[in-house]
Amino acid sequence: MDLGLQEKVALVLASSKGLGKAVAMALAAEGARVVICGTDSSALAATAAEIDAVAPGHVAHFTCDLTDADQRRQLVENSVCTFGDIDILVTNTGGPPAGPFTQFGLADWQHFYNLLFLSAVDIIGQVLPAMKKNGWGRILTITSITVKQPVDNLTSSNVVRTALVGLVKSLSNEVAAQGITVNNLLPGYTKTDRLAHLAEVNPNVNQVTDTIPMRRFGTPAEFAAAAAFLVSARASYITGQSLAVDGGWIKAN
C-alpha cells in the first residue's frame, strides 16, 4: 500500500533512539524527508546515518533539549530551512522517572509538565500555521497506555500525559475542516531501553507478559507501522483518536 508520504516533510521529536527512532525510520522508508532530534549527539548522528543508508538525502538531524523553549524554536526553524514547511509532526519525549507521588516535589512536577506537555503544545503551535496555509497536515502525539489504564509506580506519566489526550481531541475538532488530522498513539510494553530501565527498578515488569493477551512485548517496528499509517494520506478520515499499540493489554473498551 502506498501511504502517500513521498517527499512529505516530517519532524519527529526525541528520535535518536527507541520509539521515536523507529517512527523516523519508517517514515523515511516511505519516502518522507525526516528531521530527527535529541540531546545525545552521538546517538543522533548514528541514527541519521542508519536512515541515510536506506533513504539517502531524506534525513536531517539537530540536537535539541525539548524542555528549552529557545531550542524548540531553533529546531523548527532549522527544519523548515532544510526541507521546507513541516507536513507531519510527531511529538515524543523520553519517559519521566518511575516513582510514587510522594517521591516528587513541585519542581519535579513543573519539569514533567514542561517536558511532556508544554514541549508538544509549543511545537504544535509553531507548525500549525503552515499546515493551515497548505490545507494538509498530520499531528501525532506519542503518549502511553498509562493515559487509559494507570500503571503502578509511574505516577508522573499517568498524570501528565493525560493532558495530551485532551489536547488531541480538542485540537482535532478545531482543524479537521482544514485538512489536518490530530491523533494520539499509545505504546504498550515495547522492547526499548526505557522498558529495560523500568525492569531494573520494578522487576515485576518481567512478568507483565502474563497480562498481555498476545503474551509478548511489542517491537518498535510494530509501533512505527501504526504511526506511519496514522500520519499518511490514507488515514485522511481518522482524527481525534487515541490508538493503543499494546497487544490487548488495556482492559477497557
C-alpha positions as CSV (number, residue, x, y, z in Angstrom):
1,M,0.0,0.0,0.0
2,D,1.3,3.4,-1.0
3,L,0.9,5.6,2.1
4,G,1.3,8.8,0.1
5,L,4.3,10.1,2.1
6,Q,6.7,10.7,-0.8
7,E,8.6,13.9,-0.2
8,K,6.4,14.9,2.8
9,V,8.4,16.7,5.5
10,A,8.2,15.1,8.9
11,L,9.6,16.3,12.2
12,V,9.9,13.5,14.7
13,L,10.8,14.6,18.3
14,A,13.1,12.6,20.6
15,S,14.1,10.4,17.7
16,S,17.7,9.4,18.3
17,K,16.6,6.1,19.8
18,G,13.6,4.0,20.9
19,L,10.1,4.6,19.5
20,G,11.0,7.9,18.0
21,K,13.8,6.4,16.0
22,A,11.6,3.6,14.8
23,V,8.9,6.1,13.6
24,A,11.5,8.2,11.8
25,M,13.0,5.2,10.1
26,A,9.5,4.0,9.0
27,L,8.6,7.4,7.6
28,A,11.9,7.7,5.7
29,A,11.4,4.3,4.2
30,E,8.0,5.5,2.9
31,G,9.8,8.4,1.1
32,A,9.3,11.2,3.6
33,R,12.0,13.7,4.3
34,V,12.6,13.4,8.1
35,V,14.1,15.6,10.7
36,I,15.2,13.9,13.9
37,C,16.3,15.4,17.1
38,G,17.6,14.5,20.5
39,T,20.1,15.5,23.2
40,D,22.6,12.8,22.6
41,S,24.6,14.0,19.7
42,S,26.4,10.7,19.1
43,A,23.2,8.6,19.1
44,L,21.6,11.2,16.9
45,A,24.4,11.1,14.3
46,A,24.3,7.3,14.4
47,T,20.6,7.2,13.8
48,A,20.8,9.7,11.0
49,A,23.5,7.5,9.3
50,E,21.2,4.5,9.6
51,I,18.3,6.4,8.0
52,D,20.5,7.9,5.3
53,A,21.7,4.4,4.3
54,V,18.2,3.3,3.4
55,A,16.9,6.7,2.3
56,P,19.8,8.9,1.0
57,G,19.2,12.6,1.4
58,H,16.0,12.1,3.3
59,V,17.2,12.9,6.8
60,A,18.5,15.9,8.8
61,H,19.4,15.9,12.5
62,F,19.6,18.6,15.1
63,T,20.4,18.5,18.8
64,C,17.5,19.8,20.9
65,D,16.6,19.8,24.6
66,L,12.8,19.8,24.4
67,T,12.4,21.5,27.8
68,D,14.2,24.6,26.4
69,A,11.8,27.0,24.5
70,D,14.7,28.7,22.6
71,Q,16.0,25.3,21.4
72,R,12.5,24.3,20.3
73,R,12.1,27.4,18.2
74,Q,15.6,26.8,16.7
75,L,14.7,23.2,15.9
76,V,11.6,24.2,13.9
77,E,13.5,27.0,12.1
78,N,16.3,24.6,11.2
79,S,13.8,22.0,10.0
80,V,12.0,24.5,7.7
81,C,15.2,25.9,6.4
82,T,16.4,22.4,5.5
83,F,13.4,20.8,4.0
84,G,10.5,23.3,3.9
85,D,7.2,23.5,5.6
86,I,6.5,20.7,8.0
87,D,3.7,18.4,6.9
88,I,3.9,15.9,9.6
89,L,4.7,16.4,13.3
90,V,5.2,13.5,15.7
91,T,5.6,14.7,19.3
92,N,7.5,12.4,21.6
93,T,9.7,12.7,24.7
94,G,11.8,10.5,26.9
95,G,9.8,8.9,29.7
96,P,9.7,10.6,33.1
97,P,11.3,8.7,36.0
98,A,9.3,6.0,37.8
99,G,8.2,6.5,41.3
100,P,5.2,7.2,43.6
101,F,3.6,10.6,44.1
102,T,5.5,11.2,47.4
103,Q,8.8,10.9,45.6
104,F,8.4,14.1,43.6
105,G,8.4,17.8,44.7
106,L,6.7,20.7,42.9
107,A,9.9,21.4,40.9
108,D,9.7,17.8,39.6
109,W,6.1,18.2,38.5
110,Q,6.9,21.5,36.7
111,H,9.7,19.7,34.9
112,F,7.4,16.8,33.9
113,Y,4.7,19.3,32.7
114,N,7.3,21.2,30.6
115,L,8.8,18.1,29.1
116,L,5.7,16.0,28.4
117,F,3.0,18.7,27.7
118,L,4.4,22.2,27.0
119,S,7.0,21.0,24.6
120,A,4.3,19.4,22.4
121,V,2.0,22.5,22.7
122,D,4.8,24.8,21.7
123,I,6.0,22.9,18.7
124,I,2.4,22.2,17.5
125,G,1.7,25.9,17.7
126,Q,4.8,26.6,15.6
127,V,4.0,24.2,12.8
128,L,0.2,24.6,12.6
129,P,0.1,27.9,10.6
130,A,1.9,26.4,7.7
131,M,-0.3,23.3,7.8
132,K,-3.4,25.5,7.7
133,K,-1.9,27.5,4.8
134,N,-1.2,24.4,2.8
135,G,-4.5,22.7,3.7
136,W,-2.8,19.5,4.8
137,G,-1.2,18.3,7.9
138,R,-0.7,15.4,10.3
139,I,-0.1,15.8,14.0
140,L,0.6,12.6,16.1
141,T,1.3,12.6,19.8
142,I,3.1,9.7,21.4
143,T,1.9,9.2,24.9
144,S,1.4,5.9,26.8
145,I,-1.0,3.2,27.8
146,T,-1.0,4.9,31.2
147,V,-3.5,7.5,29.8
148,K,-6.1,4.8,29.6
149,Q,-5.1,2.5,32.4
150,P,-2.6,3.8,35.1
151,V,0.5,1.8,35.8
152,D,1.7,1.4,39.4
153,N,4.9,3.4,40.2
154,L,4.5,5.5,37.0
155,T,2.6,8.3,38.7
156,S,4.2,11.2,36.7
157,S,3.4,9.5,33.4
158,N,-0.1,8.6,34.5
159,V,-0.9,12.2,35.3
160,V,0.8,14.5,32.9
161,R,0.5,12.5,29.7
162,T,-3.3,12.5,30.1
163,A,-3.3,16.2,29.4
164,L,-2.2,15.5,25.8
165,V,-5.3,13.4,25.2
166,G,-7.5,16.4,25.9
167,L,-5.3,18.5,23.6
168,V,-5.6,16.0,20.8
169,K,-9.4,15.7,21.0
170,S,-9.9,19.5,21.3
171,L,-7.4,20.5,18.6
172,S,-8.6,17.8,16.2
173,N,-12.1,19.4,16.2
174,E,-10.7,22.8,15.5
175,V,-8.6,21.9,12.5
176,A,-10.4,19.0,10.9
177,A,-12.0,21.1,8.2
178,Q,-8.6,22.4,7.1
179,G,-7.3,19.0,6.1
180,I,-5.3,18.4,9.3
181,T,-5.7,15.3,11.4
182,V,-4.6,15.1,15.1
183,N,-4.3,11.7,16.7
184,N,-2.6,10.1,19.7
185,L,-0.7,6.8,19.8
186,L,-0.4,4.8,23.0
187,P,2.6,2.4,23.1
188,G,2.2,-0.5,25.4
189,Y,5.1,-2.6,26.8
190,T,7.6,-2.4,23.9
191,K,11.2,-3.6,23.7
192,T,13.1,-0.4,24.2
193,D,15.8,0.9,26.5
194,R,13.0,2.5,28.5
195,L,11.4,-0.9,29.2
196,A,14.8,-2.3,30.2
197,H,15.2,0.5,32.7
198,L,11.7,0.0,34.1
199,A,12.5,-3.7,34.6
200,E,15.5,-2.7,36.7
201,V,13.5,-0.5,39.1
202,N,10.5,-2.8,39.1
203,P,11.4,-6.5,38.5
204,N,7.6,-7.3,38.2
205,V,7.8,-5.8,34.7
206,N,9.4,-9.0,33.5
207,Q,6.2,-10.9,34.4
208,V,3.8,-8.4,32.7
209,T,3.6,-10.6,29.6
210,D,1.2,-12.7,31.5
211,T,-1.2,-9.8,31.5
212,I,-0.9,-9.2,27.7
213,P,-3.2,-11.3,25.6
214,M,-0.5,-11.7,22.9
215,R,1.8,-13.0,25.7
216,R,4.8,-10.9,24.5
217,F,6.2,-7.4,24.4
218,G,5.8,-5.3,21.3
219,T,8.6,-4.2,19.0
220,P,9.4,-0.7,17.9
221,A,8.8,-1.6,14.3
222,E,5.2,-2.7,15.1
223,F,4.6,0.6,16.8
224,A,6.2,2.6,14.0
225,A,3.9,0.8,11.4
226,A,0.8,2.2,13.2
227,A,2.4,5.6,13.4
228,A,3.2,5.7,9.7
229,F,-0.3,4.8,8.8
230,L,-1.9,7.5,11.0
231,V,0.2,10.2,9.5
232,S,-0.3,9.0,6.0
233,A,-2.6,10.3,3.2
234,R,-4.5,7.0,3.6
235,A,-5.6,8.0,7.1
236,S,-7.3,11.2,6.0
237,Y,-10.6,10.4,7.7
238,I,-9.2,9.4,11.1
239,T,-8.8,12.2,13.6
240,G,-9.2,12.8,17.3
241,Q,-8.4,9.2,18.1
242,S,-6.2,7.5,20.7
243,L,-5.0,4.2,19.4
244,A,-3.3,1.7,21.7
245,V,-0.5,-0.5,20.3
246,D,-0.4,-2.8,23.3
247,G,-1.2,-6.3,22.3
248,G,-4.6,-6.0,24.0
249,W,-3.2,-5.0,27.5
250,I,-5.7,-2.3,28.2
251,K,-8.8,-3.9,29.6
252,A,-11.4,-1.1,28.9
253,N,-13.3,-0.9,25.6
